[in-house]
């Protein structure tokens, strides 16, 4: 590996570390349980499951 290639590789790694830190900060600030988006996604998961549970005819299940 040439020295120029090594320098560029080190720069890429340092930039990647910076981007990861920025992304983690974004996730901590805007993607947590206290946001309405999180509640909406949970509802979109739970409500259909509840509807399916009550719509299944349990009398027709054979064991």
GUPA-497182 format. One record per atom (N, C-alpha, C, CB): residue in three letters; x, y, z. Coordinates in steps of 0.2 Angstrom, whole numbers, padded with zeros to 4 digits, always signed. Glycine has a CB too. Layout:
N
ALAXYZ...
This chain:
63
UNK+0004-0006+0000UNK+0000+0000+0000UNK+0005+0006+0000UNK-0005+0000+0006UNK+0003+0011-0004UNK+0007+0017-0005UNK+0005+0022+0001UNK+0006+0020-0012UNK+0009+0026+0002UNK+0008+0031+0008UNK+0002+0035+0006UNK+0014+0036+0009UNK+0001+0037+0000UNK-0005+0041-0002UNK-0011+0037-0001UNK-0004+0043-0010UNK-0011+0031-0003UNK-0017+0026-0002UNK-0018+0025+0006UNK-0015+0019-0005UNK-0013+0025+0010UNK-0014+0024+0017UNK-0017+0030+0020UNK-0007+0023+0020UNK-0015+0036+0017UNK-0018+0043+0020UNK-0025+0043+0018UNK-0014+0049+0017UNK-0027+0041+0012UNK-0034+0042+0010UNK-0038+0037+0014UNK-0034+0040+0002UNK-0035+0031+0015UNK-0039+0026+0019UNK-0040+0028+0026UNK-0035+0019+0019UNK-0035+0031+0029UNK-0036+0034+0036UNK-0041+0040+0036UNK-0029+0037+0039UNK-0041+0044+0031UNK-0046+0049+0030UNK-0053+0046+0030UNK-0045+0054+0024UNK-0054+0041+0026UNK-0060+0038+0025UNK-0063+0035+0032UNK-0060+0032+0020UNK-0058+0032+0036UNK-0060+0029+0042UNK-0062+0035+0047UNK-0054+0025+0045UNK-0058+0040+0047UNK-0060+0046+0052UNK-0067+0049+0050UNK-0055+0051+0052UNK-0068+0049+0043UNK-0075+0052+0041UNK-0080+0047+0043UNK-0074+0054+0034UNK-0079+0041+0042UNK-0084+0036+0044UNK-0086+0036+0051UNK-0082+0029+0042UNK-0081+0037+0056UNK-0082+0038+0063UNK-0086+0044+0064UNK-0075+0038+0067UNK-0084+0049+0061UNK-0088+0056+0062UNK-0096+0055+0060UNK-0085+0061+0058UNK-0097+0051+0054UNK-0104+0050+0052UNK-0107+0046+0057UNK-0104+0047+0045UNK-0104+0041+0059UNK-0107+0036+0064UNK-0109+0040+0070UNK-0103+0030+0066UNK-0105+0044+0073UNK-0107+0048+0079UNK-0112+0053+0078UNK-0100+0053+0081UNK-0113+0056+0072UNK-0118+0061+0070UNK-0125+0057+0069UNK-0117+0064+0063UNK-0124+0051+0066UNK-0130+0047+0066UNK-0133+0044+0072UNK-0129+0040+0061UNK-0128+0043+0077UNK-0131+0040+0084UNK-0134+0046+0087UNK-0124+0038+0088UNK-0131+0052+0087UNK-0134+0058+0090UNK-0141+0059+0087UNK-0130+0064+0089UNK-0142+0059+0081UNK-0148+0059+0078UNK-0153+0054+0080UNK-0148+0059+0070UNK-0151+0048+0081UNK-0156+0043+0083UNK-0158+0044+0091UNK-0152+0036+0083UNK-0153+0047+0095UNK-0154+0048+0102UNK-0159+0054+0102UNK-0148+0050+0105UNK-0159+0059+0098UNK-0163+0065+0098UNK-0170+0064+0096UNK-0160+0070+0095UNK-0171+0060+0090UNK-0177+0060+0086UNK-0180+0053+0086UNK-0176+0063+0080UNK-0177+0048+0088UNK-0180+0041+0087UNK-0180+0038+0094UNK-0176+0037+0082UNK-0184+0040+0098UNK-0185+0037+0105UNK-0192+0036+0107UNK-0181+0041+0110UNK-0193+0033+0113UNK-0200+0031+0115UNK-0204+0037+0116UNK-0200+0027+0121UNK-0202+0043+0117UNK-0205+0049+0119UNK-0208+0053+0113UNK-0201+0054+0123UNK-0207+0050+0107UNK-0209+0054+0101UNK-0216+0051+0098UNK-0204+0053+0095UNK-0220+0054+0095UNK-0226+0052+0093UNK-0225+0047+0087UNK-0231+0057+0091UNK-0220+0047+0083UNK-0218+0043+0078UNK-0218+0035+0081UNK-0212+0045+0074UNK-0214+0035+0086UNK-0213+0028+0090UNK-0220+0025+0092UNK-0209+0029+0096UNK-0224+0030+0095UNK-0231+0027+0097UNK-0235+0025+0091UNK-0235+0033+0101UNK-0234+0029+0085UNK-0238+0027+0079UNK-0236+0020+0076UNK-0237+0032+0074UNK-0230+0019+0076UNK-0227+0013+0074UNK-0229+0007+0078UNK-0219+0013+0073UNK-0229+0008+0085UNK-0231+0003+0090UNK-0239+0001+0088UNK-0230+0005+0097UNK-0243+0007+0088UNK-0250+0006+0086UNK-0251+0002+0080UNK-0254+0012+0086UNK-0247+0003+0075UNK-0248+0000+0068UNK-0246-0007+0069UNK-0244+0003+0063UNK-0242-0009+0074UNK-0240-0016+0075UNK-0246-0020+0079UNK-0233-0017+0078UNK-0248-0016+0085UNK-0252-0019+0090UNK-0259-0020+0087UNK-0251-0016+0096UNK-0262-0015+0085UNK-0269-0014+0083UNK-0271-0020+0078UNK-0271-0008+0080UNK-0267-0021+0073UNK-0269-0027+0068UNK-0269-0034+0072UNK-0265-0027+0062UNK-0264-0034+0076UNK-0264-0041+0080UNK-0270-0042+0085UNK-0258-0041+0084UNK-0272-0036+0088UNK-0278-0037+0092UNK-0284-0038+0088UNK-0279-0030+0096UNK-0285-0035+0082UNK-0291-0036+0078UNK-0291-0043+0075UNK-0290-0031+0071UNK-0285-0046+0073UNK-0285-0053+0071UNK-0286-0058+0077UNK-0277-0055+0069UNK-0284-0056+0083UNK-0286-0060+0089UNK-0293-0061+0090UNK-0282-0058+0095UNK-0297-0055+0089UNK-0304-0056+0091UNK-0308-0058+0085UNK-0306-0049+0093UNK-0305-0058+0079UNK-0309-0060+0073UNK-0308-0067+0071UNK-0306-0056+0067UNK-0303-0071+0074UNK-0302-0078+0073UNK-0308-0081+0077UNK-0296-0080+0076UNK-0311-0086+0073UNK-0317-0090+0076UNK-0314-0096+0080UNK-0322-0092+0071UNK-0313-0095+0086UNK-0310-0100+0090UNK-0314-0107+0091UNK-0308-0097+0097UNK-0320-0107+0089UNK-0324-0113+0090UNK-0322-0118+0084UNK-0331-0111+0089UNK-0320-0115+0079UNK-0318-0119+0073UNK-0311-0122+0073UNK-0319-0116+0067UNK-0307-0121+0078UNK-0301-0123+0079UNK-0301-0131+0081UNK-0296-0119+0084UNK-0297-0135+0077UNK-0297-0142+0079UNK-0290-0143+0082UNK-0299-0147+0073UNK-0290-0147+0087UNK-0284-0149+0090UNK-0281-0156+0088UNK-0284-0148+0098
